[in-house]
């Protein structure tokens, strides 16, 4: 019987591509591509390659819908959960697996979602930081859920605006909804909840067909005994096409909850940042961006 994980990786709206030169798809960068808090971080402020990821990558879905896709793992069209349930029925004893999904919800006339799936078929060590994150309350999760973002390839305007890399506590910067199932945790990240810390994510999505971006998700270590930090999952989004998004029915009529202009939010964002860097009096965009950076700096990991 074909491994259900291989079947999932070969399907979906985004195909798995080469890590070195793949385009219009997703790839799986190793954890060592990212620097995280090392064993002696609190005494030496040293960040080191994060090592092997705790969970295996399953894929990335690029989706669109009339309204936000909340709790997508419970959606009847979710291919990952369908594949897992089918595998569980066929195997004796039943397959044990735990899925962690991160649903980045991108606002616009049509809502888009980039859903990242990670899995383990081994028990997550009791008392580990990841175990505490999965079983903890939302306040704990919000204080620890972190993203490391790296621009691998992209136009100069992207690098000039957001830099080549950044780190952010997503749980503090954006509204995150955590949905716990018997064998999964879904994190719905509402990018529309803040124009501040979402700049890196939104800009990357605004230039999706010219940008290759690495994203690592981890639970932040905040005490000595929690070090070193470990990435639980990482994905590379390689120059994807907006048209690759697959429509998912949500049952809501168009614009029922999001009555915004017909121009998509990522295009407006892309157009506005093109004003940055011009000589002369700072534009309204520049002034707002400076104010945003001051606020987001309170939440960013230095």
The 8 nearest C-alpha neighbors of each residue, nearest first, counted from 0:
[[1, 2, 3, 89, 86, 90, 6, 5],
 [2, 0, 3, 6, 5, 4, 86, 7],
 [1, 3, 4, 5, 0, 6, 86, 7],
 [2, 4, 6, 5, 1, 7, 82, 86],
 [3, 5, 7, 6, 2, 8, 57, 82],
 [6, 4, 8, 7, 2, 3, 9, 1],
 [5, 7, 3, 9, 4, 8, 10, 2],
 [6, 8, 4, 10, 5, 9, 79, 3],
 [9, 7, 5, 58, 57, 6, 10, 4],
 [8, 10, 6, 7, 5, 14, 15, 11],
 [11, 9, 7, 8, 6, 14, 12, 13],
 [10, 12, 13, 60, 14, 9, 7, 59],
 [11, 13, 60, 61, 245, 243, 244, 14],
 [14, 12, 24, 11, 60, 59, 25, 61],
 [15, 13, 24, 16, 25, 9, 12, 11],
 [14, 16, 25, 26, 24, 13, 8, 9],
 [17, 15, 21, 26, 24, 25, 14, 18],
 [16, 18, 21, 19, 20, 26, 15, 22],
 [17, 19, 26, 20, 21, 16, 27, 28],
 [20, 18, 17, 21, 16, 26, 22, 28],
 [21, 19, 17, 18, 22, 16, 237, 211],
 [20, 22, 17, 16, 18, 19, 237, 24],
 [23, 21, 237, 238, 24, 239, 20, 16],
 [24, 22, 239, 238, 237, 240, 21, 13],
 [25, 23, 13, 14, 237, 22, 15, 16],
 [24, 26, 236, 15, 235, 16, 237, 14],
 [25, 27, 235, 18, 16, 15, 234, 17],
 [26, 28, 234, 235, 233, 29, 18, 56],
 [29, 27, 234, 233, 235, 26, 30, 32],
 [30, 28, 31, 32, 27, 51, 52, 233],
 [29, 31, 51, 50, 52, 49, 32, 33],
 [30, 32, 48, 50, 49, 33, 29, 51],
 [31, 33, 30, 29, 48, 28, 34, 49],
 [34, 32, 31, 48, 30, 49, 35, 215],
 [33, 35, 48, 47, 46, 49, 32, 36],
 [34, 36, 46, 49, 47, 228, 37, 48],
 [37, 35, 46, 228, 40, 227, 47, 45],
 [38, 36, 227, 46, 40, 47, 39, 45],
 [37, 39, 227, 226, 40, 36, 223, 228],
 [40, 38, 37, 42, 41, 43, 45, 44],
 [39, 41, 44, 45, 37, 43, 36, 42],
 [42, 40, 44, 39, 43, 223, 45, 222],
 [41, 43, 40, 39, 44, 45, 38, 223],
 [42, 44, 40, 45, 39, 41, 46, 37],
 [45, 43, 40, 41, 42, 46, 39, 36],
 [44, 46, 40, 43, 37, 36, 47, 39],
 [45, 47, 36, 35, 37, 34, 40, 44],
 [46, 48, 34, 37, 35, 49, 36, 45],
 [49, 47, 34, 31, 33, 50, 35, 32],
 [48, 50, 31, 30, 35, 34, 229, 33],
 [51, 49, 31, 30, 48, 52, 229, 29],
 [50, 52, 30, 53, 29, 31, 49, 230],
 [53, 51, 231, 230, 30, 54, 232, 50],
 [52, 54, 231, 230, 51, 232, 55, 229],
 [55, 53, 231, 118, 119, 52, 232, 117],
 [54, 56, 118, 117, 119, 57, 232, 53],
 [57, 55, 117, 58, 116, 118, 54, 232],
 [58, 56, 116, 117, 8, 4, 55, 7],
 [59, 57, 8, 116, 56, 115, 60, 7],
 [58, 60, 115, 114, 116, 13, 61, 25],
 [59, 61, 114, 12, 113, 11, 13, 62],
 [62, 60, 113, 244, 112, 12, 13, 245],
 [63, 61, 244, 245, 112, 111, 246, 60],
 [62, 64, 111, 246, 110, 244, 245, 247],
 [63, 65, 110, 247, 66, 246, 109, 248],
 [64, 66, 253, 109, 110, 251, 254, 252],
 [67, 65, 64, 110, 68, 251, 256, 249],
 [68, 66, 110, 69, 104, 64, 65, 111],
 [67, 69, 71, 66, 70, 112, 249, 64],
 [68, 70, 71, 67, 187, 102, 104, 72],
 [71, 69, 72, 73, 68, 178, 185, 74],
 [70, 72, 74, 73, 69, 68, 77, 102],
 [71, 73, 74, 70, 77, 80, 185, 79],
 [72, 74, 71, 70, 75, 77, 80, 76],
 [73, 75, 71, 76, 77, 72, 70, 69],
 [76, 74, 77, 73, 81, 72, 78, 71],
 [77, 75, 74, 78, 247, 81, 73, 71],
 [78, 76, 74, 75, 79, 80, 72, 81],
 [77, 79, 81, 80, 76, 82, 7, 11],
 [80, 78, 82, 81, 77, 7, 83, 72],
 [79, 81, 83, 82, 78, 77, 84, 72],
 [82, 80, 78, 84, 79, 83, 85, 77],
 [81, 83, 85, 79, 80, 84, 78, 86],
 [82, 84, 80, 86, 85, 81, 87, 79],
 [83, 85, 87, 81, 86, 82, 80, 88],
 [86, 84, 82, 88, 87, 83, 81, 89],
 [87, 85, 83, 89, 84, 88, 82, 90],
 [86, 88, 94, 93, 84, 85, 90, 89],
 [89, 87, 85, 86, 90, 84, 93, 91],
 [90, 88, 86, 87, 85, 91, 93, 94],
 [91, 89, 93, 87, 92, 88, 94, 86],
 [92, 90, 93, 89, 94, 88, 87, 86],
 [91, 93, 90, 94, 87, 95, 89, 88],
 [94, 92, 91, 87, 90, 95, 88, 89],
 [93, 95, 87, 90, 96, 92, 86, 91],
 [96, 94, 120, 93, 97, 87, 121, 182],
 [95, 97, 120, 119, 94, 98, 182, 118],
 [96, 98, 182, 183, 119, 118, 120, 99],
 [99, 97, 118, 183, 117, 100, 184, 182],
 [98, 100, 184, 117, 183, 185, 116, 118],
 [101, 99, 116, 185, 115, 186, 117, 98],
 [102, 100, 186, 115, 114, 185, 187, 103],
 [101, 103, 114, 187, 113, 188, 186, 104],
 [104, 102, 188, 113, 112, 114, 187, 105],
 [103, 105, 112, 189, 190, 188, 102, 111],
 [104, 106, 111, 112, 190, 110, 103, 107],
 [107, 105, 110, 191, 104, 264, 111, 190],
 [106, 108, 263, 109, 264, 110, 105, 259],
 [109, 107, 263, 261, 259, 110, 260, 254],
 [108, 110, 107, 65, 64, 63, 111, 66],
 [109, 111, 106, 107, 64, 63, 66, 67],
 [112, 110, 63, 105, 62, 104, 109, 64],
 [113, 111, 104, 62, 103, 105, 61, 114],
 [112, 114, 61, 103, 60, 102, 62, 115],
 [113, 115, 102, 60, 59, 101, 112, 103],
 [114, 116, 59, 101, 100, 58, 102, 113],
 [117, 115, 100, 57, 58, 99, 56, 59],
 [118, 116, 56, 99, 57, 55, 98, 54],
 [119, 117, 98, 55, 54, 97, 99, 56],
 [118, 120, 54, 121, 97, 96, 55, 98],
 [121, 119, 96, 95, 97, 122, 118, 94],
 [122, 120, 119, 123, 96, 95, 97, 124],
 [121, 123, 124, 120, 119, 125, 96, 97],
 [122, 124, 130, 125, 121, 129, 127, 119],
 [125, 123, 127, 122, 126, 130, 129, 128],
 [124, 126, 127, 130, 123, 131, 122, 128],
 [125, 127, 130, 131, 124, 128, 129, 123],
 [128, 126, 130, 129, 125, 124, 131, 123],
 [127, 129, 131, 130, 132, 126, 225, 218],
 [128, 130, 132, 131, 127, 133, 218, 123],
 [131, 129, 127, 133, 132, 128, 126, 125],
 [132, 130, 128, 134, 135, 129, 133, 126],
 [133, 131, 129, 135, 130, 134, 140, 128],
 [132, 134, 130, 131, 135, 129, 184, 179],
 [133, 135, 131, 132, 130, 136, 179, 129],
 [136, 134, 132, 131, 133, 139, 137, 140],
 [135, 137, 139, 138, 140, 134, 132, 133],
 [136, 138, 140, 139, 141, 135, 177, 176],
 [137, 139, 141, 140, 136, 142, 135, 170],
 [140, 138, 142, 137, 141, 136, 135, 143],
 [139, 141, 137, 143, 142, 138, 132, 144],
 [170, 142, 140, 138, 139, 143, 144, 171],
 [141, 143, 139, 140, 170, 144, 138, 171],
 [142, 144, 219, 218, 140, 141, 145, 139],
 [145, 143, 218, 170, 141, 168, 140, 169],
 [146, 144, 168, 217, 169, 167, 216, 218],
 [145, 147, 216, 167, 166, 215, 148, 168],
 [148, 146, 166, 215, 214, 165, 216, 167],
 [147, 149, 214, 165, 164, 213, 166, 146],
 [150, 148, 164, 213, 163, 212, 151, 214],
 [149, 151, 212, 163, 152, 164, 211, 213],
 [152, 150, 211, 212, 149, 213, 153, 163],
 [153, 151, 211, 210, 150, 212, 154, 209],
 [152, 154, 210, 209, 211, 157, 155, 150],
 [155, 153, 156, 157, 158, 209, 210, 152],
 [154, 156, 158, 157, 159, 153, 160, 152],
 [157, 155, 159, 154, 158, 160, 273, 272],
 [158, 156, 160, 155, 159, 154, 161, 153],
 [157, 159, 162, 155, 160, 163, 161, 156],
 [160, 158, 156, 157, 162, 155, 161, 163],
 [159, 161, 157, 158, 162, 156, 272, 275],
 [162, 160, 158, 159, 199, 157, 163, 164],
 [163, 161, 158, 164, 159, 160, 157, 165],
 [162, 164, 150, 158, 149, 161, 165, 151],
 [165, 163, 149, 148, 162, 150, 166, 147],
 [164, 166, 148, 147, 149, 167, 163, 162],
 [165, 167, 147, 300, 146, 299, 148, 168],
 [166, 168, 299, 146, 169, 145, 300, 298],
 [167, 169, 145, 170, 171, 144, 298, 299],
 [170, 168, 172, 171, 145, 173, 167, 144],
 [169, 141, 171, 144, 168, 172, 173, 175],
 [172, 170, 169, 168, 141, 173, 142, 298],
 [171, 173, 169, 196, 170, 168, 298, 174],
 [174, 172, 169, 171, 192, 170, 193, 175],
 [173, 175, 189, 192, 188, 170, 176, 172],
 [176, 174, 188, 187, 170, 173, 189, 186],
 [175, 177, 187, 186, 178, 188, 174, 185],
 [176, 178, 186, 185, 179, 175, 187, 184],
 [179, 177, 185, 184, 186, 176, 180, 70],
 [180, 178, 184, 183, 177, 185, 181, 133],
 [181, 179, 183, 182, 184, 178, 185, 73],
 [180, 182, 183, 179, 184, 97, 98, 178],
 [183, 181, 97, 180, 98, 96, 184, 179],
 [184, 182, 98, 180, 97, 99, 181, 179],
 [183, 185, 179, 99, 178, 180, 100, 98],
 [184, 186, 100, 178, 177, 99, 101, 187],
 [185, 187, 177, 101, 176, 102, 188, 100],
 [186, 188, 102, 176, 175, 101, 103, 189],
 [189, 187, 175, 103, 104, 102, 190, 174],
 [190, 188, 104, 191, 174, 192, 175, 187],
 [189, 191, 192, 105, 104, 197, 188, 193],
 [190, 192, 189, 193, 106, 194, 105, 104],
 [193, 191, 190, 189, 173, 174, 194, 197],
 [194, 192, 195, 191, 173, 190, 197, 196],
 [195, 193, 197, 196, 198, 191, 192, 190],
 [194, 196, 291, 193, 197, 295, 198, 292],
 [195, 197, 198, 172, 295, 194, 193, 199],
 [196, 198, 200, 195, 199, 194, 201, 190],
 [199, 197, 201, 196, 200, 202, 195, 194],
 [200, 198, 202, 201, 197, 161, 203, 196],
 [201, 199, 203, 197, 202, 198, 204, 190],
 [200, 202, 204, 198, 203, 199, 197, 205],
 [201, 203, 205, 199, 204, 200, 198, 206],
 [202, 204, 200, 205, 206, 201, 207, 199],
 [205, 203, 207, 201, 206, 202, 200, 265],
 [204, 206, 265, 202, 203, 207, 269, 201],
 [207, 205, 204, 203, 209, 208, 210, 202],
 [206, 208, 204, 238, 210, 239, 209, 205],
 [207, 209, 238, 239, 240, 206, 210, 241],
 [210, 208, 238, 207, 206, 153, 211, 154],
 [211, 209, 153, 238, 207, 152, 206, 208],
 [210, 212, 237, 152, 238, 151, 236, 150],
 [211, 213, 150, 236, 151, 235, 149, 210],
 [214, 212, 235, 149, 148, 234, 150, 236],
 [213, 215, 148, 234, 233, 147, 235, 212],
 [216, 214, 233, 147, 146, 232, 230, 148],
 [217, 215, 146, 232, 230, 145, 231, 233],
 [218, 216, 230, 145, 231, 219, 144, 229],
 [217, 219, 144, 143, 145, 220, 129, 128],
 [218, 220, 143, 145, 217, 221, 144, 228],
 [219, 221, 225, 228, 226, 222, 218, 227],
 [220, 222, 219, 225, 223, 226, 143, 224],
 [223, 221, 225, 224, 220, 226, 41, 219],
 [224, 222, 225, 226, 221, 41, 38, 39],
 [223, 225, 226, 222, 227, 220, 221, 38],
 [226, 224, 220, 223, 222, 227, 221, 128],
 [227, 225, 38, 228, 223, 224, 220, 37],
 [226, 228, 38, 37, 36, 225, 229, 220],
 [227, 229, 226, 36, 220, 35, 37, 219],
 [230, 228, 49, 231, 217, 227, 52, 50],
 [229, 231, 217, 52, 232, 216, 30, 215],
 [230, 232, 53, 52, 217, 54, 216, 229],
 [233, 231, 216, 230, 54, 52, 215, 117],
 [232, 234, 215, 214, 216, 28, 27, 30],
 [235, 233, 27, 214, 213, 26, 28, 236],
 [234, 236, 213, 26, 25, 212, 27, 237],
 [237, 235, 25, 212, 211, 24, 213, 238],
 [238, 236, 211, 22, 24, 23, 239, 25],
 [239, 237, 208, 23, 210, 209, 207, 22],
 [238, 240, 23, 208, 207, 237, 24, 241],
 [241, 239, 208, 242, 243, 23, 207, 238],
 [240, 242, 243, 244, 239, 207, 208, 61],
 [243, 241, 240, 244, 245, 239, 61, 63],
 [242, 244, 241, 240, 12, 245, 61, 13],
 [245, 243, 62, 61, 242, 63, 241, 12],
 [244, 246, 62, 63, 12, 243, 247, 61],
 [247, 245, 63, 64, 62, 244, 248, 65],
 [248, 246, 64, 63, 249, 245, 62, 76],
 [247, 249, 250, 64, 246, 65, 251, 76],
 [250, 248, 251, 247, 64, 66, 65, 68],
 [249, 251, 248, 252, 65, 66, 247, 64],
 [250, 252, 249, 65, 66, 255, 253, 248],
 [253, 251, 255, 254, 65, 250, 66, 249],
 [254, 252, 65, 255, 251, 66, 109, 256],
 [255, 253, 257, 258, 256, 252, 65, 108],
 [256, 254, 253, 252, 257, 251, 258, 66],
 [255, 257, 254, 258, 66, 253, 251, 65],
 [256, 258, 254, 259, 255, 108, 66, 107],
 [259, 257, 254, 256, 255, 260, 108, 253],
 [260, 258, 257, 108, 261, 107, 254, 262],
 [261, 259, 262, 108, 258, 263, 107, 264],
 [260, 262, 108, 263, 259, 107, 109, 264],
 [263, 261, 260, 264, 266, 267, 108, 107],
 [264, 262, 107, 266, 265, 108, 261, 267],
 [263, 265, 107, 267, 266, 268, 262, 106],
 [264, 266, 205, 268, 267, 263, 269, 201],
 [267, 265, 269, 268, 264, 263, 270, 205],
 [268, 266, 264, 270, 269, 265, 271, 263],
 [267, 269, 265, 271, 266, 270, 264, 272],
 [268, 270, 266, 267, 272, 271, 205, 265],
 [271, 269, 267, 273, 268, 272, 266, 274],
 [270, 272, 268, 273, 269, 274, 267, 284],
 [271, 273, 274, 275, 269, 270, 268, 284],
 [272, 274, 270, 271, 275, 269, 156, 276],
 [275, 273, 272, 271, 277, 276, 270, 284],
 [276, 274, 272, 273, 277, 285, 284, 271],
 [275, 277, 278, 274, 273, 285, 281, 272],
 [278, 276, 275, 274, 279, 281, 280, 282],
 [279, 277, 276, 280, 281, 275, 282, 274],
 [278, 280, 281, 277, 282, 276, 275, 274],
 [279, 281, 282, 278, 277, 283, 285, 286],
 [282, 280, 285, 279, 286, 283, 278, 284],
 [281, 283, 285, 284, 280, 286, 274, 275],
 [282, 284, 286, 285, 287, 281, 288, 280],
 [283, 285, 287, 282, 286, 288, 271, 272],
 [286, 284, 288, 282, 283, 287, 281, 289],
 [287, 285, 283, 289, 288, 284, 282, 290],
 [288, 286, 290, 284, 289, 285, 283, 291],
 [287, 289, 291, 285, 290, 286, 284, 292],
 [290, 288, 292, 286, 291, 287, 285, 293],
 [291, 289, 287, 293, 288, 292, 286, 294],
 [290, 292, 288, 195, 294, 289, 293, 295],
 [291, 293, 295, 289, 294, 290, 296, 288],
 [294, 292, 290, 296, 291, 295, 289, 297],
 [293, 295, 291, 292, 296, 297, 290, 195],
 [294, 296, 292, 297, 298, 196, 293, 195],
 [297, 295, 299, 298, 293, 294, 292, 300],
 [296, 298, 295, 294, 299, 293, 300, 292],
 [299, 297, 296, 295, 168, 172, 171, 300],
 [298, 300, 167, 296, 297, 301, 166, 295],
 [301, 299, 166, 167, 298, 168, 296, 165],
 [300, 299, 166, 296, 167, 298, 165, 297]]
